[in-house]
Amino acid sequence: MDDQLQARLRELATKFADEVLALLRGMSLSEILEGGGAARPAPAARAKRSSAAPRGGALSVEAIVAALRSHPNGLRAELLRREVGAKKSLFNYYARKAVSEGKVRKTGKKRSTTYFAK
């Protein structure tokens, strides 16, 4: 192969890999494992989400409490965060606020933190 053809193939392969990685970064782990998202547009074509408005509407203390009410045995932080569809930092803010307001009780530390509705 001539050098020009090799350079073009390398360029196309790099572009393809970058687009696949960008698409995967825009998907949740559950979407990847379920094989969903194949029909989703590329991240650049989607409207950007702000961290203040996660998937499924704006996150609030009430959203966390509502999610916990449907789980009387509580939810681990990771599962609760996934259920309300929030980024980790935003979820942590509202979870701490819910605990300080006395609407939610938590037990455990780090990955074993479990939240319960009061």
N, C-alpha and C positions, 0 to 999 in steps of 0.2 A: 504494500500500500504506500502511496506517496504521503509525504508529510502533511500536505494540505488536507487530505481526506482524514488522516488520523487526528489532526487537530480539530476538525469539524465534529467527528464522532465523539471525541473527548468533551467538547463543548456541549453537545446535545445530552450526553450521559450525565454531566454535571448539572445541567439545567433540570433534567428529569428528576434526579436524586433530590435536588433542592426543593422542587415542587412537592414531591412525595413527603419529605420531612416537614414541610410547612403544613401540609394537609393533616398529617398525623399529630402535629403539635396543637392543632385546633380541635382535636377530638378528645373526648374523655376515654379513660381506660375501658370502661364498660362498652362504649361504642366500638372501640377497636376489637375487643374480644368477641362481641356479638357479630362482627363483620358488617356493621351498619356504616352509614356515612358515605357509601360509594357514590351516591347521587348528589352529595353536597358540593357546592361550588368551592373553588379554591379560596383560601383565607383572604386573599387580596380582594376578591369579589364580594365577600360578605361584609355586612356593616360591622364596624368595630364595636365591641361591647366595652362599656366602661366597667371598672371594678365596682362601681357603686350600683350597677344594675345587672346582677348576675342572671343567668338563664332562669326562666320561670318567674320573672318579676323581681321587684326590689326586695332585698333581704332586710328583715327586721326582727326584733325580739319576738314579735307576735308570730312570724313565720316559723321561727325555731320552736316556740311553744306549741304551735299547732301540729308540727311534725312529730313532736315528742308525745303529744296526747294520743296519737294513733299507735304508739308503741309503749304500753304500760311497763314493760320490762326495761325500758330505756334504750338508748342507742349509743354506741361508741362514737367518738367525735368524728372519725373518718366517714362512717356510714351516715351520720346526721348531716355532715357537710355535703355529702353526695346527694342526699335526699332533698336538701334545700337548694342545691345547685349553685354553691358559692365557692369563690376562691378562698384559699386557706386563710389569708390575712384578714379578709373581710369577715369570714365566718368567726375567726377568733375574737374579733372586736365585738360582734353582736352576742356571741356566746358568753363572754365575760360580762357584758352589760346585762344579759338575762339573769346571770347568777347574782350579780350585785343588786339587781332590782328584786330579787327573791322569787322570780317566776320559774326558775330552773334550779335544780340541785345537781351537783356533779360529784363523782367519786373517782378515785384513781388519778394517775399522773401519766403524762406523755401519751403513748399510744393506747394505754389502757383506760384513758379517761372516758367515763360513761356519763351521759346526761339523762336526767329524768325531769318530767314536767311535775310541778307542784300542784 
